[in-house]
Amino acid sequence: MAAKKSPAEKAAETRAYNQTVKKATGKREAYEASNPERFQTIQDKPGAGRTPKQSYRLMGNTDKAPNLHGQMELAGPEGSDVWHGQHTMNPARDMMPVNKRWEDFEPHEKDRVLRSAAKFGVTPDSAHRSLAAQVDRAYAHEGGHHDSFYSPAEDHTRDGSLSPRARLKVSAKNNGVPFGVQAAANAITSPQNVFVRPGKDGKHATYPNDEAASHAVQWAKSGKTGDEYHYHPDYYVPREDKVEKTVTSRSGKRTKTLVKKESETRAYPANGYPSNHALAIDVTHQVLNGKQLRDAWKPTAGEKVSAYHNSWVDPHGSSQFWVSDTHSGGGAFAPHLEAKKGTEGQQAYMGIKGIHAFHDHVARNVMQERGLNSLTNLQSAQWNEEKRRRGDNHDSSLNTYGKSGLHTEVHPGQQRLF
């Protein structure tokens, strides 16, 4: 049992905490002051309405997704997919458990999360202001006509490529598996794996993440295990065959790590982390043999990845939960912490237990304040805008929305607000 702290020790801890918060808050405020346009909302622009909701109507917003449909409503007759009629998806069967909502946290749990976030300069007000400004700019860039990453309305993007969700539909059909199985494999192999990028022709998209998912599905269907992939002698480079290398982090810290020799030819055939690929294989094998997805995957599923999976299966349902990653967590709520590939500070912030629920709560407030009714559409627009902000237009923003979608489009009745 830990020894009880003396009043002096408690006072010292309080002073140290307050100093950390003050320093972090100063860093955030300095960033906001030096990047004023990043934090301008739609209400700061000429021609805005009395409220964000009214301003979005003036902008010509056409976010027409159903408002918080339940899973069973989406399932339709005999578990069919009412969006696509593919008759292979059943949200009640293919969904992961919805993450614990902020509203369900106990007061002491909320206090712990907020105190931890404050050490990075983040408050509920600053998080709301940061996300709201980025969302407003995102919807203005899309001309109020956002084509969602999860869009069920059309199967092709403006440049003629398959829309992301349509890509998963096609892959599921080609692999001979239900949509939910393809979506799960896609989510499990998603960390550090780009979903879409330009093809070699510079025009149509390629889908590294879904290619990895399809590889995992086919491996599982062949009866082979994840370990057989992870430790395959043609792919796996054991520790004794690696060499030590000194690497320098952005902070200047030098560490030694083991890497493959330059002459080493062994390499995995699919993109992404081999351990994630192996997990996708084993989960797929269990689900195809009758096990419920949540039972096959839940012991190792993280908040981000399970929420990401659910967004594919039930894109506009009440089960939706904001998916926080580098782009939509650090970049959306705490941009003062981020660098191009993320920093230790950003990663530490994202590692706060309960931060995903906090982000989900803020995002829902931003959505409702603007009269929007699809969290997945909101998230997709934000992802696209964050890529623009970072200069990553060659990535999914180019291929998901087409070249013309990278610039503000003014539609009839829409005013230029940004």
N, C-alpha and C positions, 0 to 999 in steps of 0.2 A: 504494500500500500504506500502510495506516494506521501512524503512528508508534507504537512500543512504549511503553506507559505505564510511568512510573517507579513504584517502590514507594510513594512518597508519594501519587501520583495514585490508585493502586489503593486505598490506605488511606482516602483522602478519599471515594472512591466507595462503599466499604463502609460508612463512617460515615453517609453520606447515605442509602443504602439502608436501613440499620438504623433510622434516625430515621423514615423514611417508613413502614416496617412497624410500628414502635412506635405512631406516631400513628394509623394506620389500624386497628390491632388495638384500641387504646383506644376508638376510635369504635364499633367493632363490639361490644365488651364493654359499653360504656355503653348501647347500644341494647338489647342482650339483657337487661341488668339492669333497664331501664325498661319492658320488655315481656315479663315472665316467662311469661305465659300463651302467648305466641306460640311459646315454645320448650319447652313441656311435651309430652312424648311420652305414648303410651298406658301406658308403664311407670310414669309418675308418678301415675297415678290409682288410687283404691281399686278393688279388684276385678280388678286386672290379674293376668295369669298370670306364670309364671316368666320367660317370654321374649316378645318381640313376637309371634312366631308363635302362641304359645298364647293370648295376649290377643286376637288377631284371631279365633281360633276361638270364644272366649267371646263376642265381639261379634257373632257370627253372620255373619262374612264369607262371601260367596257368589261370589267372583271365580273363575269356572269356565272361563275361557278356556283353550284348549289350551296346554300348556307347551312353548314354543319349537319350534313346528313349523317345518320347513324350507320353502323356497319351492316346491319341487316337490311336496311333500305337499299344500300348499294349492292348487296348480294343478288337481289333480283330472284326470279324463279329458278329453283334448283341450283342456286349458287352461281348463276351466270354473271358475267361482267356487263353491267348495264351500259357502261361507257362504250365498249368495243364489241360486245356480243360474241366474245371468243369462247365462252362457256367452259373456261378452265380455271377461273379464279373464284375463290370463296373467301372473303375477308375474315370471316369467323374462324376459318381453318388455317389460313395462310398468314395471319397477322401475328406479330410479336406483342407481348403485353405492353400496354401504353405506359410510358414512364410516369413516375409520380409527379403530379402537378404541384406547382408552387402553392396553390391554394390548400393543398393537403399537407403541407409542411407544418410542423408544430412551431409555435412562436420562437422557441429556443433554436430550432433548426434554421429558420429564416434569419435570425440574428447572427448566427455563426457564418452563414453565407455572406450576408451584407458586410459584416466586420472583415471577413477575408477579402471581399471585393474592394473594400475601402482602402486596403493596403496597397492596391494597384491604382488607386485614384478613381475607381468606378463607383458610382452611386445609382440608385434607381432613376433619378432625374437625368444624369449624364448619359446613361445607357439609352434611355428613351429618346433623348434629343439626338444622339448619334445615329441610332437606327432610323428614326423618323426622317432625318435629313437625307440619308442615303436612299431610303425607299422613295421619297418624293422625287429625287433626281432620277431614280431608276424608272419610275412610271412616266416621267416627262420624256426621258430618252426613248421610251417605247411608244410615245405618242398616245398614252392611255390605252393602248391595244397590246397588252403584254401576251406573248406566246409562251406559255409556261413550259419549264423543263419537264413537267409531268403532264403536259396538256393532253386531254382526251379529245379535244375538238378537231384536231387535224393530224394527219399522219406524216406530213412533210413540212420542213421549215421553208423559209422564204428562198433559200438558195437551192432547194430541191433535195436536200438530204433528208434522211429519216429523222423525225423528231425523236428525242431521247426515249420516251416511253414506247413509241412505236418500234424503236430498235429492239427493246426488250421483248416486245410481242413477237417480232419476227424471229428473234433468237430462240425464244421458247418453242415456237412452232418447229423451227429447224432442228432443235435438239430433242423434240418429242417429249417435252415436260410441261407441266402446268406453269402458268405465268408466275405464280407465287414462288415456285422453285427457282426459276431464273432470276427473279428479283432478289431472293435471299442470297444466292451465289454472287450476284452483282454487288450487294451490300457488303458481304463478308470480304470480298476481294477489293473493296473500294479504297481503304486507307493507302495513301501515297500512290494512287493509281489514277491517272487522268481519265475522265469519262469520255471526252471527245476532243479531237484535234484535227487540223487539216490533213487531208491525204497528200500523197506525193505529188498529185496533180495540182495541189494548191487550191482546189475548189471544193470537192466533196469531203465529207467527214470520215474519219476512222474512229473506232471506239475501243481503245485499249482495255478499259475496265470490263466491258462486256465480253470482249474476246477472252479475257482471263476467266470470266465467269463461265463462259461456254466450254472452255478447256476443262475447267473443274467438273462441270456437269458430265461431260463425255467421259472423263476419267472415272467418275463415280459409277456411271452406267456400265462401264467395262468391268466393274467388280473390284477395281484396285482401291487401296486405301490412301489416306492422306500421307501417312508415313512413307508409303512406297514412292510417293511423289517427292516429298520433302528430302528424303535421304537417298534418292535415286543416284546410283553411282555415276551416271552421265551428267548430273546436274549439281550435286552437292559437293562442296569443297570443304573437307574437314579441317579442323583447327590446325593440325600438324602440317597441312599443306599451304598455310597462309604465312604471310610475312608481316612483321611489325612496322607500322608507319606512324609518324608523328603528324597530327592534324591540329590546326589552330582555329578556334571558334571565333565568332564575330566579336566576342568580348576580349579576345586576345589570349584566352586560356589555351595552353598547349597540352594535349593529351596523346597517349599512345594507344593505337588500336590495331587489330589484325585485319588485313585486307588480302584479296587474292593477288597472286603474282601477275605481273603484266603478261607473262607468257601463258597464263592459265586459260584454257579453252572451255572448261566446263561452265555451262550457263543454263538457267531455267528457260524453258520454252514460252512461258507466259509472263506477263507483266505483273508487278506487285510483289509483296512480301511472300516468300514461300510458305511461311507458317499460316498466313491467312488463306492461301490457296489450299493448303492441306485441310484446314478447317472446313472450307467450302465443300471440298470433296466428301468429307465424312458426314457433314450435315445433310448434304444432298442425298447421299446413299441411304441414310436413316429415313429421311422423309419419303423417298421413293419406295421404301419398304414399309410404309404405313405409320411411321412415327409422326406425331404432331410437331410442327416446326418449333414451337416454343419449348417443347421437351428436348428436342435434338440440339437446339442452339443456345437456349437461355443461360446455361451455366457459364458461358464465355462471352455472351453478347454485351457490348457496352451501350450506354445511353445513346450516343450519337448514331452508331451503326444500326441499331434496332429501329430507331426512329426513322432513319433514312430508308430502311426496307419498307416500313409501313407506308411511307409517302408514295412508293411505287404502287403498292397493292391497293391502297384506299386513298387516292390523291386529294380528295376534297371532303373527307369524312371527319366526324367529331374525334376520331382517334389521332388526328394530326398533332405533331409535337415538333417544335422548332429544332432543326438539326444544326448544332453548333460545331463548326470546324474552324480552320484558320481564317477562311473567308467570311463565314457567317457568325463567328463568335468573336474572335479578336478584331477582325476588320470591321465588323458591324457595330459592336458595342464598346470596344476599347481600341480604336485605331491608333491612339497615342503609344501603344505598346508594341506595335508591329513593325517588322521589316519585311523585305521581299519574301523571304522564306520562313518568316516567324522567328522569334527570339526566345531566349530562356524566360524572359519576363512574360511574354505572351503565353508560352506553353504552361508556365506556372499558374497564370491566371485561369487558363482553360482547365487546369487540373483541380480547381476548387470543387470539392464535393457539393453537388447541388446547383452548380452554376448553369447547367443545361436547363433546369426547371426555371431558374430566374430569367434566363434569356427567353424562354418560351412565354413566360408571363408578360414580359415587356413587349414582345413581338405581337401578342394578341391585343394588347392595349393599343399599340400603334395601328394595327389592322382595323380594329373597331372604330377608332377615332377618325379614320378615313373612309368609313363606309365600305371597306373591302370585305370579302366573304370567303376568301380562300387563302389559308396559311401557306399552302404549297406554291400558289402563284406569287404571293408576297416574297417567299423565300427565293424562288427562282429569279424574280426581278432583282432582288438584293444581290444574289450571287453574281448576276451579270454585271451589275453596276460596280461591284467590288473589283471585278476583273478589269473593267474599264479604268477604274481609279489606279490600279496597279500597272496598267499598260499591258495587260495580258489579252489583248483583243485577238491575238492569233489562236487563242484557246477556245473555250466553248462559246464565248460571246459571238465570235465570228460564225461558227458553224451551227449554233443553235438558232440564231436569229437572222443569219444572212448578213451580207455586207451592208445592205440598206438599213438593217436594224441597229447599226452601231451609232446612228445619229438621230437627233430628234426629228420626228415626223409630225407635221401639223395636219390634223384631220379637220373636217368641217366642224365649226363650232368650238374648236379648241384654241385657246389663247397660248401665246408663248410665255410660259411662266419661269422657265429656266433658260 
